[in-house]
């Protein structure tokens, strides 16, 4: 039962952070009036598919991200050409369905050869019906039907490229933005679950060290060191003790509600830094609303700095392949953290969401950051970059990312087979 819970929580973490990212793209694209053809979680073959309104929501086999496919971003697959024989279903003087195959099986339709057609601007189709040309108005949401598949037409005003640079940029930036919002909310939830630190407690006491000889005990609340209030500043305590090798110091601790003065002399380690032989842990209390907000902001800042430090190591080449982790290692770490409980899992999910948002804003082809750069160039130049060139850049970038994903995943699997941590 515990294993099922861990697996469920691990899958849920990935589902939430990817879904919120793609929902950001989807929501702001819809607000801009862009036709969203597909909202997909994962890549590769479809496992589940359902259509709601204009959008098909799909769950795909490879859990390595997701995408929102907007009309006009890629060449439309279905095309109707002059000279082609088709069938039309007309309702209220407008074409609502255009059939491209199995025409003999269609009933209640108008069949003929296309002599003129425009499904983007003027929205009409003219057919040669038994020698007579008949012009039909096409509904803006008409469906093209071929091989059992329905594809909604995309008039120019519903296509991604027809919108302003600002609207397009927002529909792209909204994905990472939603990850940042989710991370902040989850960090606040984590602080509410874990509490906020209000002091430092003695956690472990090493045998044979000055702390044991002075009878420091686990659970003692550290009040002052040499008269300096410590509060929750772990580094301050370490600095004072570290600078006092061979010199007597006084720790004031609170034990069972009473102040206890304890004198001891730190011993020098190999680098001459003073040590007393204790580790410290935070004492927590319930956080106020203000502390929850400011605490979440501090966590966002510190985690962001750590993430960029990791990127810096990669750019400088200061890493080994084992330092990189793909979906397998991330899932492994998530399952380990899920076993620790909801508090740690909440913090980890916030970190993953923050990382996903930042990573997607990097200027790497195929990622949101690269697409925003192309939109910035369009804003400066006053005209878009050649769509074919941009598509090629994104295609190459996507291929390289998938190749890297395969390499790190293969390495992760080998590591698991070898039983390495």
C-alpha beads as a LAMMPS data file, in Angstrom:
LAMMPS data file: protein, C-alpha beads

421 atoms
420 bonds

1 atom types
1 bond types

-500.0 500.0 xlo xhi
-500.0 500.0 ylo yhi
-500.0 500.0 zlo zhi

Masses

1 110.0

Atoms # bond

1 1 1 0.000 0.000 0.000
2 1 1 2.862 2.360 0.838
3 1 1 4.466 1.676 -2.562
4 1 1 1.216 2.533 -4.346
5 1 1 0.995 5.796 -2.405
6 1 1 4.581 6.733 -3.291
7 1 1 4.064 5.963 -6.986
8 1 1 0.840 7.954 -7.025
9 1 1 2.454 10.968 -5.340
10 1 1 5.443 10.828 -7.715
11 1 1 3.207 10.779 -10.806
12 1 1 1.041 13.524 -9.309
13 1 1 4.058 15.822 -8.815
14 1 1 5.051 15.585 -12.489
15 1 1 1.457 15.909 -13.654
16 1 1 0.856 19.063 -11.610
17 1 1 3.995 21.004 -12.573
18 1 1 3.687 20.164 -16.293
19 1 1 -0.066 20.762 -16.425
20 1 1 0.159 24.168 -14.725
21 1 1 2.881 25.177 -17.209
22 1 1 0.853 24.167 -20.260
23 1 1 -2.311 25.642 -18.757
24 1 1 -0.558 29.024 -18.683
25 1 1 0.095 28.792 -22.430
26 1 1 -3.436 27.548 -23.058
27 1 1 -5.248 30.154 -20.962
28 1 1 -3.489 33.218 -22.354
29 1 1 -3.654 31.901 -25.917
30 1 1 -7.420 31.514 -25.542
31 1 1 -7.658 35.009 -24.059
32 1 1 -5.854 36.347 -27.119
33 1 1 -8.371 34.591 -29.387
34 1 1 -5.924 31.988 -30.684
35 1 1 -7.335 28.614 -31.690
36 1 1 -5.694 25.981 -29.464
37 1 1 -5.823 22.672 -31.292
38 1 1 -4.250 20.419 -28.656
39 1 1 -3.313 20.499 -24.970
40 1 1 -0.920 17.594 -24.429
41 1 1 0.844 16.169 -21.398
42 1 1 3.814 14.092 -22.533
43 1 1 5.172 13.312 -25.995
44 1 1 4.886 10.412 -28.403
45 1 1 1.871 8.127 -28.970
46 1 1 -1.470 9.067 -27.425
47 1 1 -2.646 7.098 -24.422
48 1 1 -5.838 9.055 -23.801
49 1 1 -7.656 11.734 -25.758
50 1 1 -10.810 13.758 -25.251
51 1 1 -12.112 16.831 -27.041
52 1 1 -13.690 19.715 -25.168
53 1 1 -14.847 22.666 -27.225
54 1 1 -12.200 23.519 -29.824
55 1 1 -9.330 21.779 -28.030
56 1 1 -8.306 18.139 -27.843
57 1 1 -6.772 17.200 -24.475
58 1 1 -4.330 14.305 -24.712
59 1 1 -2.126 12.223 -22.444
60 1 1 0.917 10.837 -24.260
61 1 1 3.331 8.002 -23.600
62 1 1 6.643 9.770 -22.849
63 1 1 6.382 11.784 -19.570
64 1 1 9.055 14.326 -20.526
65 1 1 7.006 17.519 -20.677
66 1 1 4.036 18.647 -22.700
67 1 1 2.884 21.149 -25.299
68 1 1 0.034 23.376 -26.425
69 1 1 -0.438 23.331 -30.206
70 1 1 -1.814 26.618 -31.513
71 1 1 -3.220 27.233 -34.982
72 1 1 -0.706 28.854 -37.304
73 1 1 2.410 27.762 -35.388
74 1 1 2.923 24.804 -37.721
75 1 1 1.759 24.216 -41.288
76 1 1 -1.761 22.879 -41.313
77 1 1 -1.816 19.178 -42.172
78 1 1 -5.136 19.141 -44.059
79 1 1 -5.317 21.112 -47.310
80 1 1 -7.995 21.534 -49.983
81 1 1 -6.926 22.378 -53.539
82 1 1 -8.628 23.577 -56.687
83 1 1 -9.761 20.621 -58.803
84 1 1 -10.358 18.385 -55.788
85 1 1 -13.761 16.758 -55.392
86 1 1 -15.271 17.305 -51.963
87 1 1 -18.626 17.255 -50.175
88 1 1 -20.126 20.038 -48.070
89 1 1 -22.633 19.958 -45.269
90 1 1 -24.534 23.247 -45.186
91 1 1 -26.533 24.591 -42.255
92 1 1 -28.205 28.012 -42.099
93 1 1 -26.548 28.959 -45.427
94 1 1 -23.048 28.265 -44.101
95 1 1 -20.719 25.300 -44.577
96 1 1 -20.178 23.535 -41.261
97 1 1 -18.375 20.406 -42.515
98 1 1 -16.067 19.771 -45.449
99 1 1 -15.629 16.081 -46.337
100 1 1 -12.492 15.112 -48.231
101 1 1 -12.962 11.346 -48.563
102 1 1 -15.612 8.596 -48.522
103 1 1 -17.859 11.006 -50.410
104 1 1 -20.285 8.322 -51.582
105 1 1 -21.116 7.502 -47.952
106 1 1 -22.127 11.082 -47.106
107 1 1 -25.820 11.903 -47.127
108 1 1 -27.480 15.301 -47.148
109 1 1 -24.393 16.982 -48.616
110 1 1 -23.474 19.050 -51.678
111 1 1 -20.812 17.339 -53.781
112 1 1 -18.667 18.961 -56.450
113 1 1 -15.264 19.961 -57.766
114 1 1 -13.497 22.874 -56.087
115 1 1 -13.037 25.859 -58.425
116 1 1 -12.061 28.404 -55.747
117 1 1 -11.535 28.237 -51.989
118 1 1 -10.327 30.447 -49.133
119 1 1 -10.519 29.089 -45.590
120 1 1 -8.382 31.790 -43.948
121 1 1 -9.548 35.260 -45.040
122 1 1 -12.794 35.421 -47.022
123 1 1 -14.077 32.019 -45.814
124 1 1 -15.775 30.678 -48.914
125 1 1 -15.691 27.716 -51.263
126 1 1 -16.955 27.571 -54.843
127 1 1 -17.919 24.206 -56.311
128 1 1 -18.663 23.029 -59.823
129 1 1 -21.889 21.143 -59.175
130 1 1 -23.042 19.343 -62.333
131 1 1 -21.700 22.154 -64.520
132 1 1 -22.923 25.066 -62.355
133 1 1 -20.584 27.114 -60.135
134 1 1 -22.071 27.573 -56.660
135 1 1 -20.429 29.741 -53.993
136 1 1 -20.849 28.802 -50.326
137 1 1 -19.984 30.814 -47.222
138 1 1 -17.895 28.848 -44.696
139 1 1 -18.534 29.079 -40.961
140 1 1 -15.447 30.251 -38.966
141 1 1 -15.474 27.006 -36.950
142 1 1 -16.166 24.622 -39.852
143 1 1 -14.547 21.187 -39.700
144 1 1 -12.405 19.477 -42.327
145 1 1 -13.035 15.715 -42.176
146 1 1 -10.549 13.263 -43.652
147 1 1 -9.740 9.655 -42.739
148 1 1 -12.058 9.860 -39.767
149 1 1 -10.223 12.853 -38.299
150 1 1 -11.813 16.249 -37.717
151 1 1 -9.687 19.412 -38.052
152 1 1 -11.208 22.810 -37.343
153 1 1 -10.319 25.501 -39.876
154 1 1 -8.248 28.422 -38.605
155 1 1 -9.198 31.818 -40.033
156 1 1 -6.344 34.339 -40.005
157 1 1 -7.685 36.116 -36.918
158 1 1 -7.554 32.818 -34.964
159 1 1 -3.932 32.042 -35.866
160 1 1 -0.948 32.628 -33.568
161 1 1 0.897 34.828 -36.081
162 1 1 -2.007 37.251 -36.512
163 1 1 -1.881 38.475 -32.923
164 1 1 0.216 41.358 -31.623
165 1 1 3.770 40.711 -30.447
166 1 1 2.653 41.425 -26.890
167 1 1 -0.225 38.922 -27.005
168 1 1 1.998 36.218 -28.482
169 1 1 4.777 36.904 -25.986
170 1 1 2.322 36.661 -23.094
171 1 1 0.929 33.344 -24.317
172 1 1 4.498 31.982 -24.362
173 1 1 5.755 33.570 -21.134
174 1 1 2.623 32.465 -19.274
175 1 1 3.887 28.875 -19.050
176 1 1 6.991 29.671 -16.964
177 1 1 4.994 32.355 -15.119
178 1 1 2.503 29.763 -13.890
179 1 1 5.413 27.609 -12.660
180 1 1 6.727 30.577 -10.657
181 1 1 3.266 31.205 -9.193
182 1 1 2.883 27.518 -8.300
183 1 1 6.357 27.439 -6.710
184 1 1 5.585 30.483 -4.563
185 1 1 2.249 29.036 -3.420
186 1 1 3.837 25.666 -2.602
187 1 1 6.666 27.337 -0.657
188 1 1 3.996 29.133 1.399
189 1 1 2.202 25.820 1.988
190 1 1 5.522 24.265 3.015
191 1 1 6.171 27.035 5.556
192 1 1 2.692 26.567 6.982
193 1 1 3.275 22.832 7.289
194 1 1 6.831 23.014 8.644
195 1 1 6.566 26.259 10.606
196 1 1 9.145 29.024 10.875
197 1 1 12.440 28.738 12.815
198 1 1 12.549 30.602 16.129
199 1 1 15.800 29.298 17.557
200 1 1 18.654 26.792 17.319
201 1 1 18.592 23.538 19.246
202 1 1 21.482 21.232 20.044
203 1 1 20.807 18.236 17.804
204 1 1 23.691 15.775 18.173
205 1 1 26.592 15.750 20.625
206 1 1 29.815 14.026 19.506
207 1 1 31.508 11.698 21.958
208 1 1 34.795 12.865 23.455
209 1 1 34.321 16.458 22.284
210 1 1 34.122 19.586 24.515
211 1 1 30.315 19.708 24.235
212 1 1 29.937 16.242 25.768
213 1 1 32.465 17.048 28.495
214 1 1 30.499 20.242 29.320
215 1 1 27.302 18.128 29.451
216 1 1 25.458 19.869 26.630
217 1 1 22.303 17.882 25.848
218 1 1 20.215 17.233 22.817
219 1 1 17.288 19.673 22.810
220 1 1 19.121 22.509 24.579
221 1 1 18.041 25.847 23.065
222 1 1 21.132 27.944 22.237
223 1 1 20.553 31.476 23.508
224 1 1 23.935 33.241 23.352
225 1 1 27.569 32.455 22.555
226 1 1 30.045 34.721 24.359
227 1 1 27.197 37.120 25.038
228 1 1 26.096 37.327 21.374
229 1 1 22.429 36.503 20.723
230 1 1 22.214 33.676 18.221
231 1 1 18.509 33.462 17.416
232 1 1 18.298 31.416 14.198
233 1 1 21.673 32.496 12.785
234 1 1 23.501 29.180 12.497
235 1 1 26.432 30.764 10.601
236 1 1 26.999 33.331 13.365
237 1 1 27.351 30.581 15.962
238 1 1 29.772 28.638 13.733
239 1 1 31.884 31.757 13.116
240 1 1 32.224 32.582 16.832
241 1 1 33.112 29.013 17.791
242 1 1 35.400 28.617 14.779
243 1 1 37.419 31.721 15.736
244 1 1 37.812 30.555 19.356
245 1 1 40.025 27.469 18.976
246 1 1 41.826 26.924 22.307
247 1 1 39.984 29.845 23.944
248 1 1 37.282 29.357 26.603
249 1 1 33.776 30.460 25.541
250 1 1 30.431 30.530 27.293
251 1 1 27.228 29.162 25.831
252 1 1 23.983 30.153 27.468
253 1 1 21.343 27.522 26.748
254 1 1 17.742 27.153 27.844
255 1 1 16.962 23.738 29.287
256 1 1 13.534 22.894 30.696
257 1 1 12.668 26.594 30.669
258 1 1 15.718 27.624 32.713
259 1 1 18.846 29.458 31.562
260 1 1 21.967 27.301 31.909
261 1 1 25.461 28.874 31.484
262 1 1 27.968 26.377 30.082
263 1 1 31.695 27.006 29.699
264 1 1 33.824 25.006 27.255
265 1 1 36.919 25.389 25.089
266 1 1 36.708 24.602 21.350
267 1 1 39.396 22.314 19.935
268 1 1 41.103 23.048 16.629
269 1 1 40.504 20.810 13.609
270 1 1 43.036 20.156 10.824
271 1 1 42.514 23.668 9.467
272 1 1 42.799 25.292 12.898
273 1 1 39.059 26.013 13.119
274 1 1 37.419 25.686 16.506
275 1 1 34.970 22.813 17.038
276 1 1 32.928 21.844 20.111
277 1 1 31.266 18.708 18.695
278 1 1 27.625 19.618 18.189
279 1 1 25.232 19.835 15.279
280 1 1 22.272 22.170 15.475
281 1 1 18.668 21.943 14.333
282 1 1 16.026 24.619 14.077
283 1 1 13.233 24.953 16.600
284 1 1 10.030 25.669 14.714
285 1 1 6.758 27.389 15.539
286 1 1 3.641 28.185 13.512
287 1 1 4.256 30.931 10.960
288 1 1 2.150 34.063 10.703
289 1 1 0.700 35.195 7.366
290 1 1 3.446 37.795 6.987
291 1 1 6.184 35.293 7.842
292 1 1 4.694 32.837 5.360
293 1 1 4.844 35.348 2.501
294 1 1 8.313 36.696 3.290
295 1 1 9.608 33.178 3.962
296 1 1 8.343 31.961 0.583
297 1 1 10.003 34.933 -1.117
298 1 1 13.323 34.134 0.608
299 1 1 13.073 30.489 -0.449
300 1 1 12.319 31.537 -4.042
301 1 1 15.397 33.777 -4.029
302 1 1 17.782 31.239 -2.485
303 1 1 16.580 28.377 -4.700
304 1 1 16.847 30.555 -7.817
305 1 1 20.461 31.396 -6.939
306 1 1 21.229 27.696 -6.444
307 1 1 19.656 26.795 -9.799
308 1 1 21.715 29.407 -11.655
309 1 1 24.869 28.220 -9.890
310 1 1 24.120 24.776 -11.309
311 1 1 23.671 26.237 -14.808
312 1 1 26.986 28.076 -14.397
313 1 1 28.803 24.796 -13.696
314 1 1 27.288 23.248 -16.812
315 1 1 28.304 26.215 -18.996
316 1 1 31.861 26.164 -17.612
317 1 1 32.058 22.395 -18.044
318 1 1 32.599 21.894 -14.322
319 1 1 30.499 18.730 -14.089
320 1 1 30.431 15.002 -14.808
321 1 1 27.709 13.106 -16.650
322 1 1 26.646 11.559 -13.336
323 1 1 25.924 15.091 -12.059
324 1 1 23.105 15.387 -14.609
325 1 1 19.805 13.686 -14.046
326 1 1 16.983 12.976 -16.446
327 1 1 13.379 11.885 -15.877
328 1 1 14.487 8.585 -14.302
329 1 1 16.677 10.160 -11.609
330 1 1 14.164 12.933 -10.967
331 1 1 11.414 10.339 -10.507
332 1 1 13.715 8.327 -8.229
333 1 1 14.458 11.360 -6.038
334 1 1 10.787 12.352 -6.005
335 1 1 9.762 8.885 -4.807
336 1 1 12.400 9.002 -2.049
337 1 1 11.155 12.392 -0.872
338 1 1 7.520 11.222 -1.101
339 1 1 8.362 8.544 1.472
340 1 1 9.419 11.275 3.929
341 1 1 5.978 12.835 3.962
342 1 1 3.874 15.605 2.485
343 1 1 5.926 18.439 4.006
344 1 1 9.178 17.523 2.262
345 1 1 7.318 16.597 -0.942
346 1 1 5.650 20.014 -1.027
347 1 1 9.028 21.767 -0.822
348 1 1 10.491 19.482 -3.508
349 1 1 7.540 20.065 -5.838
350 1 1 7.972 23.823 -5.408
351 1 1 11.649 23.490 -6.323
352 1 1 10.865 21.403 -9.421
353 1 1 8.238 23.915 -10.553
354 1 1 10.688 26.801 -10.058
355 1 1 13.372 24.901 -11.976
356 1 1 10.988 24.119 -14.856
357 1 1 9.995 27.783 -15.125
358 1 1 13.600 29.020 -15.143
359 1 1 14.831 26.295 -17.507
360 1 1 12.116 27.082 -20.051
361 1 1 13.162 30.739 -20.133
362 1 1 16.739 29.892 -21.123
363 1 1 17.601 31.047 -24.683
364 1 1 17.814 27.472 -25.950
365 1 1 16.108 26.666 -29.286
366 1 1 12.714 24.971 -28.862
367 1 1 12.280 26.385 -25.344
368 1 1 10.037 29.313 -24.436
369 1 1 13.055 31.584 -23.911
370 1 1 14.180 31.122 -27.517
371 1 1 10.692 31.816 -28.836
372 1 1 10.573 35.020 -26.809
373 1 1 13.893 36.082 -28.344
374 1 1 12.450 35.650 -31.846
375 1 1 9.453 37.773 -30.834
376 1 1 11.836 40.398 -29.441
377 1 1 13.678 40.467 -32.775
378 1 1 10.343 40.901 -34.544
379 1 1 9.459 43.837 -32.289
380 1 1 12.822 45.514 -33.010
381 1 1 12.891 44.786 -36.756
382 1 1 9.213 45.536 -37.323
383 1 1 8.741 42.251 -39.186
384 1 1 8.934 38.595 -38.181
385 1 1 11.898 36.326 -38.785
386 1 1 11.393 33.938 -41.712
387 1 1 9.050 31.277 -40.242
388 1 1 10.883 28.460 -42.018
389 1 1 14.203 29.507 -40.502
390 1 1 12.692 29.867 -37.048
391 1 1 11.036 26.449 -37.318
392 1 1 14.341 24.908 -38.361
393 1 1 16.116 26.453 -35.351
394 1 1 13.468 25.122 -32.972
395 1 1 13.501 21.694 -34.635
396 1 1 17.275 21.379 -34.245
397 1 1 17.059 22.559 -30.636
398 1 1 14.309 20.066 -29.833
399 1 1 16.302 17.242 -31.420
400 1 1 19.392 18.133 -29.361
401 1 1 17.348 18.322 -26.140
402 1 1 15.816 14.908 -26.856
403 1 1 19.295 13.511 -27.591
404 1 1 20.596 14.851 -24.272
405 1 1 17.533 13.409 -22.557
406 1 1 18.256 9.980 -24.038
407 1 1 21.907 10.133 -22.938
408 1 1 21.176 11.099 -19.324
409 1 1 18.274 8.639 -19.125
410 1 1 20.519 5.829 -20.393
411 1 1 23.136 6.839 -17.800
412 1 1 20.490 6.905 -15.053
413 1 1 19.308 3.405 -15.974
414 1 1 22.908 2.099 -15.970
415 1 1 23.443 3.666 -12.561
416 1 1 20.323 1.927 -11.218
417 1 1 21.437 -1.427 -12.688
418 1 1 24.847 -1.030 -11.078
419 1 1 23.177 -0.149 -7.778
420 1 1 24.962 3.196 -7.507
421 1 1 23.433 6.040 -5.428

Bonds

1 1 1 2
2 1 2 3
3 1 3 4
4 1 4 5
5 1 5 6
6 1 6 7
7 1 7 8
8 1 8 9
9 1 9 10
10 1 10 11
11 1 11 12
12 1 12 13
13 1 13 14
14 1 14 15
15 1 15 16
16 1 16 17
17 1 17 18
18 1 18 19
19 1 19 20
20 1 20 21
21 1 21 22
22 1 22 23
23 1 23 24
24 1 24 25
25 1 25 26
26 1 26 27
27 1 27 28
28 1 28 29
29 1 29 30
30 1 30 31
31 1 31 32
32 1 32 33
33 1 33 34
34 1 34 35
35 1 35 36
36 1 36 37
37 1 37 38
38 1 38 39
39 1 39 40
40 1 40 41
41 1 41 42
42 1 42 43
43 1 43 44
44 1 44 45
45 1 45 46
46 1 46 47
47 1 47 48
48 1 48 49
49 1 49 50
50 1 50 51
51 1 51 52
52 1 52 53
53 1 53 54
54 1 54 55
55 1 55 56
56 1 56 57
57 1 57 58
58 1 58 59
59 1 59 60
60 1 60 61
61 1 61 62
62 1 62 63
63 1 63 64
64 1 64 65
65 1 65 66
66 1 66 67
67 1 67 68
68 1 68 69
69 1 69 70
70 1 70 71
71 1 71 72
72 1 72 73
73 1 73 74
74 1 74 75
75 1 75 76
76 1 76 77
77 1 77 78
78 1 78 79
79 1 79 80
80 1 80 81
81 1 81 82
82 1 82 83
83 1 83 84
84 1 84 85
85 1 85 86
86 1 86 87
87 1 87 88
88 1 88 89
89 1 89 90
90 1 90 91
91 1 91 92
92 1 92 93
93 1 93 94
94 1 94 95
95 1 95 96
96 1 96 97
97 1 97 98
98 1 98 99
99 1 99 100
100 1 100 101
101 1 101 102
102 1 102 103
103 1 103 104
104 1 104 105
105 1 105 106
106 1 106 107
107 1 107 108
108 1 108 109
109 1 109 110
110 1 110 111
111 1 111 112
112 1 112 113
113 1 113 114
114 1 114 115
115 1 115 116
116 1 116 117
117 1 117 118
118 1 118 119
119 1 119 120
120 1 120 121
121 1 121 122
122 1 122 123
123 1 123 124
124 1 124 125
125 1 125 126
126 1 126 127
127 1 127 128
128 1 128 129
129 1 129 130
130 1 130 131
131 1 131 132
132 1 132 133
133 1 133 134
134 1 134 135
135 1 135 136
136 1 136 137
137 1 137 138
138 1 138 139
139 1 139 140
140 1 140 141
141 1 141 142
142 1 142 143
143 1 143 144
144 1 144 145
145 1 145 146
146 1 146 147
147 1 147 148
148 1 148 149
149 1 149 150
150 1 150 151
151 1 151 152
152 1 152 153
153 1 153 154
154 1 154 155
155 1 155 156
156 1 156 157
157 1 157 158
158 1 158 159
159 1 159 160
160 1 160 161
161 1 161 162
162 1 162 163
163 1 163 164
164 1 164 165
165 1 165 166
166 1 166 167
167 1 167 168
168 1 168 169
169 1 169 170
170 1 170 171
171 1 171 172
172 1 172 173
173 1 173 174
174 1 174 175
175 1 175 176
176 1 176 177
177 1 177 178
178 1 178 179
179 1 179 180
180 1 180 181
181 1 181 182
182 1 182 183
183 1 183 184
184 1 184 185
185 1 185 186
186 1 186 187
187 1 187 188
188 1 188 189
189 1 189 190
190 1 190 191
191 1 191 192
192 1 192 193
193 1 193 194
194 1 194 195
195 1 195 196
196 1 196 197
197 1 197 198
198 1 198 199
199 1 199 200
200 1 200 201
201 1 201 202
202 1 202 203
203 1 203 204
204 1 204 205
205 1 205 206
206 1 206 207
207 1 207 208
208 1 208 209
209 1 209 210
210 1 210 211
211 1 211 212
212 1 212 213
213 1 213 214
214 1 214 215
215 1 215 216
216 1 216 217
217 1 217 218
218 1 218 219
219 1 219 220
220 1 220 221
221 1 221 222
222 1 222 223
223 1 223 224
224 1 224 225
225 1 225 226
226 1 226 227
227 1 227 228
228 1 228 229
229 1 229 230
230 1 230 231
231 1 231 232
232 1 232 233
233 1 233 234
234 1 234 235
235 1 235 236
236 1 236 237
237 1 237 238
238 1 238 239
239 1 239 240
240 1 240 241
241 1 241 242
242 1 242 243
243 1 243 244
244 1 244 245
245 1 245 246
246 1 246 247
247 1 247 248
248 1 248 249
249 1 249 250
250 1 250 251
251 1 251 252
252 1 252 253
253 1 253 254
254 1 254 255
255 1 255 256
256 1 256 257
257 1 257 258
258 1 258 259
259 1 259 260
260 1 260 261
261 1 261 262
262 1 262 263
263 1 263 264
264 1 264 265
265 1 265 266
266 1 266 267
267 1 267 268
268 1 268 269
269 1 269 270
270 1 270 271
271 1 271 272
272 1 272 273
273 1 273 274
274 1 274 275
275 1 275 276
276 1 276 277
277 1 277 278
278 1 278 279
279 1 279 280
280 1 280 281
281 1 281 282
282 1 282 283
283 1 283 284
284 1 284 285
285 1 285 286
286 1 286 287
287 1 287 288
288 1 288 289
289 1 289 290
290 1 290 291
291 1 291 292
292 1 292 293
293 1 293 294
294 1 294 295
295 1 295 296
296 1 296 297
297 1 297 298
298 1 298 299
299 1 299 300
300 1 300 301
301 1 301 302
302 1 302 303
303 1 303 304
304 1 304 305
305 1 305 306
306 1 306 307
307 1 307 308
308 1 308 309
309 1 309 310
310 1 310 311
311 1 311 312
312 1 312 313
313 1 313 314
314 1 314 315
315 1 315 316
316 1 316 317
317 1 317 318
318 1 318 319
319 1 319 320
320 1 320 321
321 1 321 322
322 1 322 323
323 1 323 324
324 1 324 325
325 1 325 326
326 1 326 327
327 1 327 328
328 1 328 329
329 1 329 330
330 1 330 331
331 1 331 332
332 1 332 333
333 1 333 334
334 1 334 335
335 1 335 336
336 1 336 337
337 1 337 338
338 1 338 339
339 1 339 340
340 1 340 341
341 1 341 342
342 1 342 343
343 1 343 344
344 1 344 345
345 1 345 346
346 1 346 347
347 1 347 348
348 1 348 349
349 1 349 350
350 1 350 351
351 1 351 352
352 1 352 353
353 1 353 354
354 1 354 355
355 1 355 356
356 1 356 357
357 1 357 358
358 1 358 359
359 1 359 360
360 1 360 361
361 1 361 362
362 1 362 363
363 1 363 364
364 1 364 365
365 1 365 366
366 1 366 367
367 1 367 368
368 1 368 369
369 1 369 370
370 1 370 371
371 1 371 372
372 1 372 373
373 1 373 374
374 1 374 375
375 1 375 376
376 1 376 377
377 1 377 378
378 1 378 379
379 1 379 380
380 1 380 381
381 1 381 382
382 1 382 383
383 1 383 384
384 1 384 385
385 1 385 386
386 1 386 387
387 1 387 388
388 1 388 389
389 1 389 390
390 1 390 391
391 1 391 392
392 1 392 393
393 1 393 394
394 1 394 395
395 1 395 396
396 1 396 397
397 1 397 398
398 1 398 399
399 1 399 400
400 1 400 401
401 1 401 402
402 1 402 403
403 1 403 404
404 1 404 405
405 1 405 406
406 1 406 407
407 1 407 408
408 1 408 409
409 1 409 410
410 1 410 411
411 1 411 412
412 1 412 413
413 1 413 414
414 1 414 415
415 1 415 416
416 1 416 417
417 1 417 418
418 1 418 419
419 1 419 420
420 1 420 421
